[in-house]
């Protein structure tokens, strides 16, 4: 199984994914039962187009559907195409600690929000990542404390609009 995690914000990123998919055509020819999946924002934005144009794609997973990946793989194992690109109003992945590869051990990044509500005419983020929602402050503190315990000295808070972080005590910002 080969999973490609994608970005849809820049055309260059999409072109690199399409090139990589073309390069993976040999995998399908040599191992027809191999599964190839496209995940992330590009999967959300292009949905069925990926299945139609890139015929070797078996799994399409939007940025809010990672938890469904085991079920999607099981579906694809039966020979069916598996797709879940539903956007969530609540998913923040606050309970999942990222594995940090190739880290310098000094600087780390912590996502505190997902999505965006601004609907700028030039931007696809609201359509590919959904409405803006904020992580529980305690989950952010837990992640930062874990990083400090591991020796990190600089933590950058990430989000499309970090300055619009909101928490209403009972859960993510709701509409």
SEBA-607867 format. One record per residue (C-alpha): residue number from 1; residue in one letter; chain; x, y, z. Coordinates in Angstrom, 1 decimal, m for minus. Example, Ala and Ser with C-alpha at 12.3 -4.5 7.8 and 13.67 -1.06 7.14 Angstrom:
BEGIN
ATOM_1_A_A_12.3_m4.5_7.8
ATOM_2_S_A_13.7_m1.1_7.1
% end
This chain:
BEGIN
ATOM_1_X_A_0.0_0.0_0.0
ATOM_2_X_A_1.2_3.5_m0.9
ATOM_3_X_A_m0.4_6.5_0.6
ATOM_4_X_A_0.4_10.0_m0.6
ATOM_5_X_A_m0.5_12.9_1.8
ATOM_6_X_A_m1.3_16.0_m0.3
ATOM_7_X_A_m1.7_19.7_m0.2
ATOM_8_X_A_m4.1_21.6_m2.5
ATOM_9_X_A_m3.1_25.2_m1.7
ATOM_10_X_A_m0.4_25.5_m4.3
ATOM_11_X_A_m0.6_24.3_m7.9
ATOM_12_X_A_3.0_23.2_m7.8
ATOM_13_X_A_2.2_20.8_m5.0
ATOM_14_X_A_m0.7_19.3_m7.0
ATOM_15_X_A_1.5_18.9_m10.1
ATOM_16_X_A_4.1_17.0_m8.0
ATOM_17_X_A_1.4_14.7_m6.7
ATOM_18_X_A_0.1_14.0_m10.3
ATOM_19_X_A_3.7_13.3_m11.4
ATOM_20_X_A_4.2_10.9_m8.5
ATOM_21_X_A_1.0_9.1_m9.4
ATOM_22_X_A_2.2_8.7_m13.0
ATOM_23_X_A_5.5_7.3_m11.7
ATOM_24_X_A_3.5_4.8_m9.5
ATOM_25_X_A_1.9_3.3_m12.6
ATOM_26_X_A_4.6_0.7_m12.6
ATOM_27_X_A_3.5_m0.5_m9.2
ATOM_28_X_A_0.0_m1.3_m10.4
ATOM_29_X_A_1.4_m3.1_m13.5
ATOM_30_X_A_3.8_m5.2_m11.5
ATOM_31_X_A_1.5_m5.7_m8.5
ATOM_32_X_A_m2.2_m5.2_m9.5
ATOM_33_X_A_m3.4_m5.9_m5.9
ATOM_34_X_A_m1.2_m3.1_m4.5
ATOM_35_X_A_m3.4_m0.3_m3.0
ATOM_36_X_A_m2.6_3.4_m3.8
ATOM_37_X_A_m4.3_6.1_m1.8
ATOM_38_X_A_m4.4_9.9_m2.0
ATOM_39_X_A_m5.0_11.7_1.3
ATOM_40_X_A_m5.4_15.3_2.4
ATOM_41_X_A_m6.6_18.5_0.9
ATOM_42_X_A_m6.0_17.5_m2.7
ATOM_43_X_A_m8.1_14.4_m2.2
ATOM_44_X_A_m10.9_16.6_m0.8
ATOM_45_X_A_m10.7_19.1_m3.6
ATOM_46_X_A_m10.5_16.7_m6.5
ATOM_47_X_A_m12.5_13.8_m5.1
ATOM_48_X_A_m13.9_11.7_m7.9
ATOM_49_X_A_m11.6_13.3_m10.5
ATOM_50_X_A_m8.7_11.4_m8.9
ATOM_51_X_A_m10.6_8.2_m9.3
ATOM_52_X_A_m11.6_8.9_m12.9
ATOM_53_X_A_m8.3_10.5_m14.2
ATOM_54_X_A_m5.8_8.7_m12.1
ATOM_55_X_A_m7.3_5.2_m12.5
ATOM_56_X_A_m4.6_3.6_m10.3
ATOM_57_X_A_m6.0_5.4_m7.2
ATOM_58_X_A_m7.9_3.0_m5.0
ATOM_59_X_A_m8.5_5.2_m1.9
ATOM_60_X_A_m9.3_8.9_m1.5
ATOM_61_X_A_m9.2_10.3_2.0
ATOM_62_X_A_m10.0_13.9_2.9
ATOM_63_X_A_m8.2_15.7_5.7
ATOM_64_X_A_m11.0_15.0_8.2
ATOM_65_X_A_m11.3_11.3_7.4
ATOM_66_X_A_m8.0_9.9_8.6
ATOM_67_X_A_m9.7_7.9_11.4
ATOM_68_X_A_m11.7_6.0_8.7
ATOM_69_X_A_m8.5_4.9_7.0
ATOM_70_X_A_m8.6_1.3_8.3
ATOM_71_X_A_m12.2_0.8_7.0
ATOM_72_X_A_m11.3_2.4_3.7
ATOM_73_X_A_m8.4_0.1_3.3
ATOM_74_X_A_m10.6_m2.9_4.1
ATOM_75_X_A_m13.1_m1.7_1.4
ATOM_76_X_A_m10.3_m1.3_m1.2
ATOM_77_X_A_m9.0_m4.7_m0.3
ATOM_78_X_A_m12.3_m6.1_m1.7
ATOM_79_X_A_m11.6_m4.5_m5.1
ATOM_80_X_A_m13.9_m1.5_m4.6
ATOM_81_X_A_m12.8_2.1_m4.7
ATOM_82_X_A_m12.9_3.6_m1.2
ATOM_83_X_A_m13.7_7.3_m0.7
ATOM_84_X_A_m14.4_9.5_2.3
ATOM_85_X_A_m14.0_13.2_1.9
ATOM_86_X_A_m16.6_14.4_4.3
ATOM_87_X_A_m15.6_17.6_6.1
ATOM_88_X_A_m16.2_17.7_9.9
ATOM_89_X_A_m17.2_20.6_12.0
ATOM_90_X_A_m15.6_19.1_15.1
ATOM_91_X_A_m12.5_17.0_14.1
ATOM_92_X_A_m9.3_18.5_15.4
ATOM_93_X_A_m7.2_15.4_16.0
ATOM_94_X_A_m6.4_16.8_19.5
ATOM_95_X_A_m6.1_13.3_20.9
ATOM_96_X_A_m3.5_12.1_18.4
ATOM_97_X_A_0.1_13.0_19.2
ATOM_98_X_A_2.2_13.5_16.0
ATOM_99_X_A_5.3_11.5_15.4
ATOM_100_X_A_8.1_13.9_14.7
ATOM_101_X_A_10.5_12.7_12.1
ATOM_102_X_A_13.6_14.5_11.1
ATOM_103_X_A_13.2_16.9_13.9
ATOM_104_X_A_16.1_19.1_15.0
ATOM_105_X_A_15.1_18.4_18.7
ATOM_106_X_A_14.9_22.1_19.4
ATOM_107_X_A_11.9_23.5_17.4
ATOM_108_X_A_8.5_22.0_17.1
ATOM_109_X_A_5.1_22.9_15.7
ATOM_110_X_A_1.7_22.4_17.4
ATOM_111_X_A_m1.6_22.8_15.4
ATOM_112_X_A_m4.2_24.6_17.5
ATOM_113_X_A_m6.8_25.2_14.8
ATOM_114_X_A_m8.1_23.5_11.6
ATOM_115_X_A_m9.9_25.0_8.7
ATOM_116_X_A_m10.9_28.6_8.0
ATOM_117_X_A_m14.1_30.7_7.9
ATOM_118_X_A_m12.8_33.7_5.8
ATOM_119_X_A_m13.9_32.5_2.4
ATOM_120_X_A_m11.3_34.6_0.5
ATOM_121_X_A_m11.9_34.5_m3.2
ATOM_122_X_A_m8.4_33.3_m4.0
ATOM_123_X_A_m8.2_30.6_m1.3
ATOM_124_X_A_m9.4_26.9_m1.3
ATOM_125_X_A_m8.8_26.3_2.4
ATOM_126_X_A_m12.4_26.6_3.5
ATOM_127_X_A_m13.4_24.1_0.8
ATOM_128_X_A_m10.6_21.6_1.4
ATOM_129_X_A_m10.2_21.8_5.2
ATOM_130_X_A_m13.6_22.9_6.2
ATOM_131_X_A_m14.9_25.4_8.8
ATOM_132_X_A_m12.6_26.7_11.4
ATOM_133_X_A_m12.5_24.9_14.7
ATOM_134_X_A_m10.2_25.1_17.7
ATOM_135_X_A_m8.5_22.4_19.7
ATOM_136_X_A_m9.2_22.0_23.4
ATOM_137_X_A_m6.7_24.1_25.3
ATOM_138_X_A_m5.8_21.3_27.6
ATOM_139_X_A_m4.8_19.1_24.7
ATOM_140_X_A_m2.6_21.9_23.4
ATOM_141_X_A_m0.9_22.3_26.8
ATOM_142_X_A_m0.4_18.5_27.1
ATOM_143_X_A_1.3_18.4_23.7
ATOM_144_X_A_3.5_21.4_24.6
ATOM_145_X_A_4.4_19.9_28.0
ATOM_146_X_A_5.3_16.6_26.3
ATOM_147_X_A_7.6_18.5_23.9
ATOM_148_X_A_9.3_20.4_26.7
ATOM_149_X_A_9.8_17.2_28.6
ATOM_150_X_A_11.5_15.8_25.4
ATOM_151_X_A_13.9_18.7_25.3
ATOM_152_X_A_12.2_21.0_22.8
ATOM_153_X_A_12.8_24.7_23.5
ATOM_154_X_A_10.8_26.5_20.8
ATOM_155_X_A_7.2_25.7_20.0
ATOM_156_X_A_5.3_27.4_17.2
ATOM_157_X_A_1.5_27.4_17.3
ATOM_158_X_A_0.0_26.6_13.9
ATOM_159_X_A_m3.4_27.2_12.2
ATOM_160_X_A_m4.7_29.0_9.2
ATOM_161_X_A_m5.7_31.8_11.5
ATOM_162_X_A_m4.0_31.3_14.8
ATOM_163_X_A_m5.2_34.7_16.0
ATOM_164_X_A_m8.9_33.6_15.6
ATOM_165_X_A_m8.5_30.7_18.1
ATOM_166_X_A_m11.7_30.4_20.1
ATOM_167_X_A_m12.7_28.0_22.8
ATOM_168_X_A_m16.2_27.9_24.4
ATOM_169_X_A_m15.4_25.6_27.2
ATOM_170_X_A_m17.6_22.7_26.1
ATOM_171_X_A_m15.9_21.8_22.9
ATOM_172_X_A_m14.7_23.1_19.6
ATOM_173_X_A_m16.3_26.3_18.2
ATOM_174_X_A_m19.7_25.3_16.8
ATOM_175_X_A_m22.0_26.9_14.3
% end
